[in-house]
């Protein structure tokens, strides 16, 4: 799981440009939150042309849960990330702690997946859903090899199958705003 942290304002942007490593400063601040979270911190930049500094937080473990990749497709949520509610709760606490200190620029697909599940859980038993598609849609990047770590804009598209009845589609932006939720009925009577 990744979180991109950016300067809060123009004054901090200039301070970051003068630092040899903004990541070192943020790494030190995040040590206060350990041992609840294990993270790697590195410097990065985004932008199509002019560099805009960011710090990349890679969350490796949170609240005792090791976080590696998005779950396999065509597996029920409870089989792949059965503890997703606890992971989301711990992640929300970390983000709540981080947000007043730093401006979170964007969240990665794994965090977006947890948010999409939370969104759907209001109306659907998400533990029985199968993840059938998870796409990261990258926007503008100044890099020859665009990725989440260097793109200015990222969108996420998730398709979940409610066995035999419905397909749920959720599209989110890099700030975890739900842009679209759609339900396709796969049975004429439902």
C-alpha positions in Angstrom: 0.0 0.0 0.0 1.3 3.4 -0.9 0.4 6.9 0.2 1.9 10.0 -1.6 2.5 12.9 0.8 3.0 16.4 -0.7 3.9 19.8 0.6 0.9 21.5 2.3 1.4 24.9 0.7 3.8 26.9 -1.4 6.0 27.9 1.6 6.5 24.2 2.5 7.1 23.4 -1.2 10.2 25.8 -1.1 11.4 24.3 2.1 11.2 20.7 0.6 13.2 21.9 -2.4 16.0 23.1 -0.1 16.1 19.8 1.9 18.3 17.0 0.6 15.6 14.5 1.6 12.1 15.4 2.7 11.6 11.7 3.3 14.1 11.7 6.2 12.0 14.3 8.0 8.7 12.4 7.5 10.4 9.1 8.4 11.4 10.6 11.7 7.8 11.9 12.3 6.3 8.5 11.5 8.6 6.7 14.0 6.2 8.2 16.7 3.5 5.9 15.3 5.6 2.7 15.4 5.3 -0.2 16.2 1.7 0.0 15.0 2.8 0.6 11.4 5.9 -0.6 9.5 6.7 1.7 6.6 9.3 2.5 4.0 9.7 6.1 3.2 11.4 7.5 0.0 11.6 10.7 -2.0 9.8 11.1 -5.3 8.3 13.6 -7.6 5.3 14.0 -9.8 4.4 16.3 -12.6 4.4 16.5 -16.4 7.4 18.8 -16.8 8.1 20.7 -13.6 9.0 18.5 -10.7 6.7 18.5 -7.7 8.2 16.8 -4.7 6.4 14.1 -2.9 7.3 11.5 -0.3 6.2 8.0 -0.9 5.1 6.0 2.2 5.0 2.3 1.5 2.9 0.6 4.3 4.2 -2.9 4.8 2.4 -3.8 8.0 -0.3 -2.1 10.1 -1.9 -3.3 13.3 -0.1 -6.7 12.9 -1.4 -7.3 9.4 1.1 -7.7 6.6 0.0 -5.9 3.5 1.5 -6.9 0.2 -0.8 -6.9 -2.9 -4.3 -6.6 -4.1 -6.2 -9.9 -3.7 -6.5 -12.5 -6.4 -9.4 -12.1 -8.8 -12.3 -14.5 -8.7 -11.8 -15.2 -5.0 -14.4 -14.2 -2.4 -13.3 -11.2 -0.3 -13.5 -13.2 2.9 -11.1 -15.8 1.5 -8.5 -13.3 0.4 -8.8 -10.4 2.8 -11.1 -11.7 5.5 -9.8 -9.2 8.0 -10.4 -6.2 5.7 -12.5 -4.3 8.2 -9.7 -4.4 10.8 -7.1 -3.5 8.2 -9.3 -0.5 7.1 -9.8 0.6 10.7 -6.1 0.6 11.5 -5.3 2.3 8.2 -8.0 5.0 8.9 -6.4 5.6 12.3 -2.9 6.0 10.7 -4.3 8.4 8.0 -6.2 10.4 10.6 -2.9 10.7 12.6 -0.9 11.7 9.4 -3.4 14.1 7.8 -3.1 17.1 10.2 0.7 17.0 9.8 0.9 16.3 6.1 -1.1 16.7 2.9 -1.9 13.3 1.5 -1.7 13.7 -2.3 -3.0 10.3 -3.3 -3.7 6.7 -2.1 -2.8 3.5 -3.9 -5.1 0.8 -5.3 -5.0 -1.3 -2.2 -6.3 1.5 0.0 -8.9 2.3 -2.7 -10.1 -1.3 -2.6 -10.6 -1.1 1.1 -12.6 2.1 0.7 -14.6 0.6 -2.2 -15.5 -2.4 0.1 -16.5 0.0 2.9 -18.7 2.0 0.4 -20.4 -1.2 -0.8 -20.8 -2.7 2.7 -23.6 -0.2 3.4 -25.9 -2.1 1.0 -24.2 -5.4 0.2 -22.6 -8.3 2.1 -19.1 -7.7 0.7 -17.6 -10.8 2.3 -19.4 -12.9 -0.4 -18.4 -10.7 -3.3 -15.7 -11.9 -5.7 -13.2 -9.3 -7.0 -13.3 -9.8 -10.8 -11.4 -6.7 -11.9 -9.2 -4.1 -10.3 -7.6 -1.5 -12.6 -5.4 1.5 -11.8 -5.9 4.2 -14.5 -2.9 6.5 -14.6 -3.1 10.2 -15.6 -0.4 12.7 -16.5 3.2 11.7 -15.7 6.5 13.3 -16.4 8.2 9.9 -16.4 8.9 7.7 -19.4 7.5 4.8 -17.3 4.3 6.2 -15.6 3.4 4.6 -12.3 1.4 5.4 -9.2 4.5 6.9 -7.6 5.0 9.5 -10.4 1.5 10.3 -11.8 -0.4 13.5 -11.0 -3.8 11.8 -11.3 -4.9 8.2 -10.7 -8.3 6.6 -10.9 -9.3 3.1 -9.7 -12.0 0.8 -11.2 -13.3 -2.2 -9.3 -15.7 -4.8 -10.4 -17.2 -7.2 -7.8 -19.4 -10.1 -8.6 -22.3 -11.0 -6.2 -22.5 -14.7 -7.2 -25.3 -15.3 -9.7 -27.1 -12.0 -9.1 -25.3 -8.7 -9.6 -22.0 -7.1 -10.7 -21.0 -4.0 -8.7 -18.8 -1.4 -10.3 -17.0 1.3 -8.3 -14.8 4.0 -9.8 -12.8 6.2 -7.4 -10.3 8.9 -7.7 -6.9 9.2 -6.0 -8.4 11.0 -3.0 -10.8 8.0 -2.4 -13.8 9.9 -3.7 -16.4 7.6 -5.2 -17.1 8.9 -8.7 -19.4 6.1 -9.9 -21.2 3.2 -8.3 -23.2 1.0 -10.7 -25.0 -2.3 -10.2 -25.6 -4.6 -13.1 -28.4 -7.2 -12.6 -27.4 -10.6 -13.9 -30.7 -12.2 -13.3 -34.0 -11.0 -14.9 -36.1 -11.5 -11.7 -33.8 -9.6 -9.3 
